[in-house]
Amino acid sequence: MESKRKKTLFNVIMVVLILVIAGCGVMAVGNLKGWFDKGSDSVLMTKNVKGVANIQRNGVGYGLEKNVALRAGDILETKNGTTAELSAGENNTLSLNANTKLTAESVEKNNLKLTADQGEVFADLTDSVGKAEIALDENTLTFETGVFSVSAQSGSGAVYVFKDEVELAGADGKTTTVTAGESAQMTKSEDGSWKVETSKISAGALNEYMIQQLLGCADKDSLCFTPEELQKVLDDRAAEKKAALEKSLNSTNKIPKTSEKSDDKKSADGSAKQNSDTTDGNTVDTAGSGENTTQEYTPDASQDETDSSGEDTAGSDGDVSDDGSSDDGSGDGDSQDTKQCTITILCDTILNNMDNLTAGKEAYVPANGVILDTSTVEFTEGETVFEVLQRVCEYAGIQLEYSWTPMYDSYYIQGINNLYEFDCGAQSGWMYKVNGWFPNYGCSKYTLEDGDDIVWCFTCNGLGADVGAEYNGE
């Protein structure tokens, strides 16, 4: 009997210990996630989260949820295709675009301090949040109300103001007032100093995320752009994207995720890989450098290769066929991860500036100015514009040269098809746009989404003005 009582007592003690441990675990998790922050002094609260976003608190990372009061030291991070909204009072919203990292340094009203480490933050502040700051590297933005957007990339940053004004304290100690309808571009020099330039902005200079946020503002009629102006930009870009998609659908060219067919493609269209290239009168050995020096690629001509029986031979030897299937009978286990975009490479602006073209470069300019016609490209989640360009050029036999810029943590495109920056004037060089918008950061920093339309174009005049780039309102 005594033994039975001891055993019962032991079981009770064990149950109590388990409950205590479980309770402590719940308390620890609840304290970490802010379940008990009802009386918090934080002015920031998570509002909406679309997709996968993370929060790092006290060294522990977990999924970001709604209705969580932020604390000093919290780090928020959105992934590709994810957005998040924070409320800073009843009528104030801070929105995080995809691939954004934001650190909350202080979260109290009248002392709100944030750091935009990477990506884009859009602010729609109707009510005053007191004196607030957003740091962009060594530059600091000060505000109380207003509608504006901040963008942070390695070695650069930008502020676009659409309502009211903000104060930008530069790393050099100078303060610049940026008013509605203006932007401030911050760039870091090789010596570590920062340069701040302000200019007027146009609706065409805004990306789709900014425009959608502006159209969703509660007081959109007080912005520097009308809803009609903003909607027109979206409509024009949608039409351009639709035209590119229709053109790619009418083309037989489809570039797979890997470049395993590149050697076959080059032999199919009669282009042998060259081991040297002549640039500016000097012979440069490119053998083994990974650069392909084929001058021009016509997708349809090579994709329509048929054998004597009239049957398509492009998918032989287990290669990927045009419909994405494999001839060796293997399954498409990764088909669900495959996404598609379109890409075009143009240098047609040179045709109107041939007098300024470097002597000897005429041979690299196609008669119609099209180096690569609109083509469909398969890619996987997380790939960038640079990675797609690199793979396409290797696949199609188009020469490509680029360099890594540590300051901006990105690759810089120096030349495509043997056409380089400054080859057609002091303002000439390569630019890219995605869905009609010209990003103001490197192509290896732009993460693609399914259905994106990429256009690489060579500008000759106006630092992009001749290809439709709008960075200011002039």
WOMO-V251023 format. One record per helix or strand of 2 or more residues. SS is the DSSP state (~ for helix, > for strand). FROM is the first residue (numbers start at 0). LEN is the number of residues. If there is no record, write none. Layout:
ss={SS:SS}
from={FROM:FROM}
len={LEN:LEN}
//
This chain:
ss={~:>:>:>:>:>:>:>:>:>:>:>:>:>:>:>:>:~:~:~:~:>:~:>:>:~:~:>:~:~:~:>:~:>:~:>:>:>:~:>:~}
from={1:44:52:59:74:82:91:100:110:131:138:145:155:164:174:181:193:202:207:219:226:253:261:275:281:298:334:337:347:353:361:369:384:399:405:409:418:428:442:452:461}
len={32:6:5:4:4:5:5:8:15:5:5:8:8:5:5:7:7:3:8:3:23:2:7:4:4:5:3:9:5:3:3:11:12:6:3:7:2:6:3:7:6}
//
